């Protein structure tokens, strides 16, 4: 009987602190995901990206308790990795997935792996102010102040009202006035270039002449392709969601 008592006591003591916390998303966590533009259906499951962000947030809350914090970071990394490795990837958020994973790795002390993920994020278009903040912080902390300012500048162009990016811009050497906002950019939304289709059913008009009702079959009409907008260039690192990083 005594042996069973001590065994039960040992198991209770060995349970990590996170064992008593609910694993399901809280209303506050779902609100956080919704604010990041992640669809939340009827206050329920919002996907692996949301899970990555909310467990990353829990890790910040658990600072001071390494065991609990490492658990949350491990879960966050798994969810970000899932999004990056799934068969059908959300291409519009690839940069955010890499930065989320990088942030968790960084907090775990795995700095080399984190740096790799931060740099991978630069290959993709980013709009999120949190991601630009994380990228700017990463480059500043690693001694690349020029890149840190570049990230702050690019982030402000897409998020002109972000106080966090404004603070970083001035701290990292930016000069006032703040960089001009990109008018066509909507924060958190991937910009798609729409090309107006050509209606081939209508006869084309020659210069200075009205279109003929019966076009000459011997004359080949050419349609000039519409110019394509070049994708906006991004700069560098950023941090997905940090409850202790005021924006």
N, C-alpha and C positions, 0 to 999 in steps of 0.2 A: 504494500500500500504506500509506504514511504517512498519507494522508488518511483511509483507512478506520479506521486505529488511533485517530486523534484523534476521529473521529466516534463510535466506540464508547465512548471514554473520556468524551466529552461526555454521551452518553446515560446512562451509568452514574452520572455525577456529578449529572445533572439528576433522577434518580429520587428521589422523596421518601422519607424514612426509613420511612414506613409501608408502602412497597412490599415490604419483606421480611417483614412481619408477616402471619400467617394471617388471612384475612378471616372464616373460619368461627368460630362461637362456641366458646370454650374451655370446658372443664368448669366452671371457676370462674364464668364468665359465665352458663352455663346454671343453675348453682346459685343465682346471684343472681336470675335471672328466676323460678325456681321459688319462691324465698323471697318474691317479690312477688306470688305467687298466679297466675303466668302458666303455663298448661299446657306442660309439656315432654315430648314423646313420645319415649321411648327415647333420651334424651340427644341429640336432634337439634333441628332447626329449631323455634323457639318463636314465630315471628311477628314482625311489624314493630315492635310495641311493645317486645319484648325487644331487637330490633336497635337501636332508638332508645336504650334504657337502656344497653346494653353499649358502644355507640360514644360515648355521653356519658361513661361511665366511663373509656374509653380516652383521651378528651380530657383528663380530669383527670390521668391518668397522664403525658400528653405536655406538661404545663405546662413552659414553658421552651423548647419547640420550636414556635414559632408556626405554621410551615407544617404540621407534622404535626397539631397541635391543631386548626387550622382545618379540615383535611380531615375529621377525626373528627366535629367539630361539624356540618359540612355534611351528613355521612351521617346523623347523629342527627336533624337537622331534617327531612330528607327522609322518614325513617321515621315520625316523629311526624305530619308533614303527611299522609302516606299514610293513617294511621289516622283522622285527622280528616276526610278527604275521601272515604273509601271509601263505596260505595253502602250497605253494611250496617254501620253504626257501632256499636261496643261502647259503648252509652250509659252503662253503669255505670262506665266508665273515662274518659269525656270530660274530666273535670277533670284527670286525671293526664296525658292526652295534651297538654293545653294547657300544663301546668306543665313537662312535659319539654321541649317546644319552647321555652317561655319561658326556661328555664335555659340551653339551648344558645345562644339568641340573646343572652342576657345575657353569657355568656362570650366571645361573638364581638364584644362591644362595641356591639351593636345594641339599646341600652337602651330606646328608644321602642317598638320592636316587641315587646320582651320584656315591657314593662309592659302592653301591650295583651293579650298572651296570658295573663299572670298574672290580669288582671281578668276575662277570659273564663272562667277556671277557677272563679270564684266563683259562676257561674250553675248549677253542678252539685254534686250531693252528693258529698262526698269522705270517705273513711275512712283512706286511707294516711297514716301518720305522716310519711313522707318528703316528701309533697306539702305537708302542713301546715307542716313545717319550712321548706320552700322559700318558701312564701307569707309566713310570719312574717318570714323574713330579708329578703325583697324589700321588704315594707312598712317594716321598720325601717331599711333602707338608704336608702329614698327619703324618710325623715323622718316617716312616718305611724306613730308609736309606738303610738297607740291601736289601730289596725288590726292591728299586729304582735302586740299582747297578745291581741286578740280571736282571732286565728288560733291562737296558742299555747294559749289557753283551750279553744277548740273542738276542737283536735287532741287535747288531754289527755282531754277527755270521751270521745273515741272510742278513744284509745290511752293509758290511764292508767299503763301501765308504761314509757312511753317516756322515757328519761333525757334525750334530746335536747330534747324538748318541755318537760320539767320545767325544764331549764336555761334555755331561752328564756323560759319563763313568769316565772321569778324575775328574770332579767336585764331583761326588758321591763316590770317593775313589778308583777307579779302578787303577791298576798298569800296566805300559807299559811293554812289548808290548801289543797292543790291542788283544783281543781274536781272535783265528783262525777262519776264515770263514768256513761255511759249504759248501763244494764244490758242493753238489747236490742241493742246495737251490737256487731258482730263486726268487728274491724279488717280492712280489705281486702276485705270482702264487702258487696255492695249489699243493704240490708235490703228485703225484699219483704213487703208487708202482705197476708195471706191472709184472705179473707172466706169465712165458712162458708156454703155454699149452702143455700137454703131448700128443704126437702122439701115440695113442694106436694101430694104424695099423701096426707099426713096431715092430718086436719081440725084446724083451730086451736081453741083453747079460749077461751071467754069468761071474764071475770074471775069467780072464785069458782064457776064451773060446769064440770062435766065435758063433754068434747066429745061431741056427739051422733053416733050411728052414721049418721044420715041428716040432714045439714045442711040448713037451710032455704034453698032457692034464692033466696028474696026478700031474704035478708040478705047483703049484700056484705061479705066479710071483707077487711080491708086489712092488708098486711104492711109494717111499718115498716122502712125501709132501715137496714142496719147502719152505725154510725158509721165513717167513714174516718179513719185516722190521718194527721195532717198530716206532710208530709216534714220531716225535721230541717233547720233552717236552718244554713248554713255561714257562715264568716266571711271568710277571705282566703287569701293566698299560701302556697306551699310548694315545696320542692325535691325532684324525683323521686328521684335516686340519686346520692349524693355520697360517694365513698370516703373523703374527708377530713373529712366532717361526722360526728363521733361521735354515736351515738344513746344 
